[in-house]
Amino acid sequence: MIRILVERNDREQVERVLITGHANYSEHGTDIVCAAVSGISIGLVNAIEKMFGCKVHADDDREGKLDCRFPGELSDPAKREQVRLLMEAMVVSLKNVADEFPSYVKMKERIQ
C-alpha cells in the first residue's frame, strides 16, 4: 500500500508531502498505480526544482519513499505562491489516484 501524508501549515498551505510504500497493484514494471503516483510526484518535484532553482525534496529512494518539503529558501513572494500552487496541484492529483484506487493508496492530511 502507498501511504501519502500531506502536512499543511495553519493557513492550510501544503508544507510537506511524504509518500511511502508500494501499491502492489500488479507486478513490478506493470503497476499503473505506482506509475501514477511516481509520475505525479516526481514530475512536480522536478518541475519545481527546474523552474525555480530550489530543492523541494529531502529524500527519495528505491524503497518507495519521497519526502517533498516546501523550499524555505525562496524569498520572492510571487515565486513562493507559484510553488505553493504547484504543490497543491500535486496533492489534488494524488488525491484523485487515492480516490480511484482506495485499496492501494491511502492519503491523510494534517495541520502542523
KETORMAR-535259 format. One record per atom (N, C-alpha, C): residue in three letters; y negated, x, z negated. Coordinates in steps of 0.05 Angstrom, whole numbers, padded with zeros to 5 digits, always signed. Layout:
BEGIN
ALAYXZ ...
end
This chain:
BEGIN
MET+00024+00017+00000 MET+00000+00000+00000 MET-00025+00018+00000 ILE-00044+00010+00016 ILE-00070+00023+00016 ILE-00088+00009-00004 ARG-00101+00024-00021 ARG-00119+00013-00041 ARG-00147+00024-00035 ILE-00166+00005-00035 ILE-00194+00012-00029 ILE-00211+00004-00053 LEU-00225+00023-00064 LEU-00243+00017-00086 LEU-00272+00022-00075 VAL-00288+00001-00077 VAL-00316+00003-00069 VAL-00333+00002-00095 GLU-00348+00023-00099 GLU-00366+00024-00123 GLU-00395+00019-00113 ARG-00408+00001-00126 ARG-00436-00005-00120 ARG-00454+00001-00143 ASN-00479+00007-00137 ASN-00499+00011-00159 ASN-00509-00016-00169 ASP-00528-00015-00187 ASP-00538-00040-00199 ASP-00554-00057-00179 ARG-00561-00046-00156 ARG-00574-00061-00135 ARG-00554-00071-00114 GLU-00528-00067-00121 GLU-00506-00075-00104 GLU-00504-00060-00078 GLN-00515-00035-00078 GLN-00512-00018-00054 GLN-00487-00001-00057 VAL-00474+00004-00035 VAL-00449+00020-00035 VAL-00456+00049-00043 GLU-00443+00059-00063 GLU-00446+00086-00072 GLU-00421+00103-00065 ARG-00398+00090-00066 ARG-00373+00104-00062 ARG-00352+00086-00050 VAL-00336+00097-00032 VAL-00312+00083-00022 VAL-00288+00103-00025 LEU-00269+00095-00042 LEU-00246+00111-00047 LEU-00222+00097-00035 ILE-00208+00111-00017 ILE-00185+00099-00004 ILE-00161+00117-00010 THR-00139+00104-00020 THR-00115+00119-00027 THR-00091+00104-00017 GLY-00069+00119-00013 GLY-00044+00107-00006 GLY-00038+00105+00023 HIS-00015+00093+00029 HIS-00006+00088+00057 HIS+00002+00059+00059 ALA-00003+00048+00083 ALA+00003+00020+00087 ALA+00033+00014+00088 ASN+00048+00032+00101 ASN+00077+00028+00105 ASN+00082+00002+00120 TYR+00065-00005+00138 TYR+00068-00029+00154 TYR+00090-00024+00175 SER+00091+00000+00185 SER+00112+00009+00203 SER+00115+00039+00201 GLU+00133+00050+00217 GLU+00138+00079+00214 GLU+00113+00096+00223 HIS+00113+00120+00212 HIS+00091+00139+00218 HIS+00087+00141+00248 GLY+00062+00140+00256 GLY+00055+00142+00284 GLY+00052+00115+00299 THR+00063+00094+00286 THR+00061+00067+00298 THR+00049+00047+00279 ASP+00038+00056+00257 ASP+00028+00038+00236 ASP-00001+00030+00243 ILE-00004+00005+00253 ILE-00030-00004+00262 ILE-00049-00009+00238 VAL-00038-00015+00215 VAL-00056-00020+00191 VAL-00068+00007+00182 CYS-00051+00027+00181 CYS-00061+00054+00174 CYS-00081+00064+00195 ALA-00075+00059+00220 ALA-00093+00067+00241 ALA-00120+00053+00239 ALA-00120+00028+00232 ALA-00145+00013+00230 ALA-00162+00024+00207 VAL-00150+00027+00183 VAL-00165+00037+00160 VAL-00175+00066+00165 SER-00158+00082+00177 SER-00166+00110+00183 SER-00188+00111+00203 GLY-00185+00096+00224 GLY-00205+00096+00246 GLY-00232+00087+00236 ILE-00232+00065+00220 ILE-00258+00055+00209 ILE-00270+00076+00190 SER-00255+00085+00171 SER-00267+00103+00150 SER-00274+00130+00161 ILE-00256+00143+00175 ILE-00262+00170+00185 ILE-00283+00168+00207 GLY-00282+00148+00224 GLY-00303+00144+00244 GLY-00331+00142+00233 LEU-00334+00126+00212 LEU-00360+00122+00199 LEU-00369+00147+00185 VAL-00351+00160+00171 VAL-00358+00185+00157 VAL-00367+00206+00177 ASN-00353+00209+00199 ASN-00360+00229+00220 ASN-00387+00221+00232 ALA-00392+00196+00237 ALA-00417+00187+00249 ALA-00440+00193+00231 ILE-00438+00187+00205 ILE-00459+00192+00186 ILE-00465+00222+00184 GLU-00444+00238+00182 GLU-00448+00267+00179 GLU-00461+00278+00204 LYS-00453+00269+00228 LYS-00464+00280+00253 LYS-00493+00270+00257 MET-00498+00245+00252 MET-00524+00233+00258 MET-00545+00242+00238 PHE-00537+00246+00213 PHE-00557+00252+00192 PHE-00554+00280+00180 GLY-00535+00295+00188 GLY-00532+00322+00179 GLY-00526+00325+00149 CYS-00512+00306+00138 CYS-00507+00306+00109 CYS-00477+00301+00105 LYS-00467+00309+00082 LYS-00439+00306+00076 LYS-00435+00281+00059 VAL-00418+00263+00068 VAL-00413+00238+00053 VAL-00386+00236+00040 HIS-00368+00255+00047 HIS-00342+00253+00034 HIS-00336+00278+00018 ALA-00324+00274-00005 ALA-00318+00296-00023 ALA-00289+00306-00018 ASP-00272+00288-00008 ASP-00244+00296-00006 ASP-00230+00278+00014 ASP-00213+00289+00029 ASP-00193+00274+00044 ASP-00169+00292+00048 ASP-00146+00280+00050 ASP-00122+00296+00051 ASP-00099+00281+00065 ARG-00077+00294+00069 ARG-00054+00282+00083 ARG-00039+00262+00065 GLU-00047+00261+00040 GLU-00034+00243+00021 GLU-00046+00215+00023 GLY-00063+00210+00042 GLY-00075+00184+00045 GLY-00098+00179+00027 LYS-00115+00199+00023 LYS-00138+00196+00006 LYS-00163+00203+00020 LEU-00184+00186+00018 LEU-00210+00192+00028 LEU-00230+00183+00007 ASP-00247+00201-00002 ASP-00267+00195-00023 ASP-00294+00199-00010 CYS-00307+00177-00003 CYS-00333+00177+00011 CYS-00355+00169-00009 ARG-00375+00187-00012 ARG-00397+00181-00031 ARG-00423+00182-00016 PHE-00442+00165-00025 PHE-00468+00165-00014 PHE-00481+00192-00018 PRO-00493+00204+00003 PRO-00505+00231+00001 PRO-00531+00230-00014 GLY-00531+00241-00038 GLY-00555+00241-00055 GLY-00577+00259-00045 GLU-00570+00278-00027 GLU-00590+00297-00018 GLU-00609+00286+00003 LEU-00604+00262+00013 LEU-00622+00251+00033 LEU-00648+00241+00019 SER-00670+00253+00028 SER-00696+00245+00015 SER-00712+00225+00032 ASP-00708+00225+00058 ASP-00723+00207+00075 ASP-00713+00178+00071 PRO-00731+00161+00062 PRO-00724+00133+00056 PRO-00712+00118+00080 ALA-00722+00123+00104 ALA-00711+00109+00128 ALA-00683+00118+00133 LYS-00677+00144+00130 LYS-00650+00154+00135 LYS-00631+00144+00113 ARG-00641+00143+00088 ARG-00625+00132+00066 ARG-00616+00103+00073 GLU-00635+00088+00082 GLU-00629+00060+00089 GLU-00609+00057+00112 GLN-00612+00075+00132 GLN-00593+00075+00154 GLN-00565+00082+00145 VAL-00563+00102+00128 VAL-00537+00110+00118 VAL-00525+00087+00101 ARG-00541+00075+00085 ARG-00532+00052+00069 ARG-00521+00030+00087 LEU-00535+00024+00108 LEU-00526+00004+00127 LEU-00499+00011+00139 LEU-00496+00036+00147 LEU-00470+00045+00159 LEU-00448+00043+00138 MET-00453+00051+00113 MET-00433+00049+00093 MET-00425+00020+00087 GLU-00445+00002+00088 GLU-00439-00026+00084 GLU-00423-00037+00107 ALA-00429-00028+00132 ALA-00413-00036+00155 ALA-00384-00026+00152 MET-00380-00003+00141 MET-00352+00007+00136 MET-00338-00012+00117 VAL-00352-00019+00096 VAL-00339-00037+00076 VAL-00332-00064+00088 VAL-00350-00075+00104 VAL-00345-00101+00117 VAL-00320-00099+00135 SER-00319-00077+00151 SER-00296-00073+00169 SER-00270-00069+00154 LEU-00271-00054+00132 LEU-00247-00050+00116 LEU-00238-00076+00103 LYS-00257-00092+00095 LYS-00251-00118+00083 LYS-00237-00136+00103 ASN-00245-00135+00128 ASN-00232-00150+00149 ASN-00202-00143+00151 VAL-00197-00117+00150 VAL-00169-00107+00152 VAL-00153-00117+00127 ALA-00166-00114+00103 ALA-00153-00123+00079 ALA-00147-00153+00079 ASP-00165-00169+00090 ASP-00161-00198+00092 ASP-00139-00205+00112 GLU-00137-00189+00133 GLU-00116-00194+00154 GLU-00088-00185+00145 PHE-00087-00164+00129 PHE-00061-00153+00120 PHE-00060-00150+00090 PRO-00062-00172+00075 PRO-00063-00171+00046 PRO-00039-00159+00032 SER-00016-00158+00045 SER+00008-00145+00034 SER+00007-00115+00036 TYR-00012-00105+00052 TYR-00012-00076+00058 TYR-00038-00062+00049 VAL-00059-00078+00045 VAL-00085-00067+00038 VAL-00098-00084+00016 LYS-00105-00071-00006 LYS-00119-00085-00028 LYS-00146-00072-00031 MET-00167-00089-00033 MET-00194-00079-00037 MET-00205-00090-00063 LYS-00218-00073-00078 LYS-00231-00080-00103 LYS-00259-00070-00103 GLU-00278-00086-00112 GLU-00306-00077-00114 GLU-00315-00078-00143 ARG-00331-00059-00151 ARG-00342-00059-00178 ARG-00370-00048-00178 ILE-00386-00057-00197 ILE-00413-00047-00201 ILE-00411-00025-00221 GLN-00424-00002-00215 GLN-00423+00021-00234 GLN-00440+00016-00258 
end
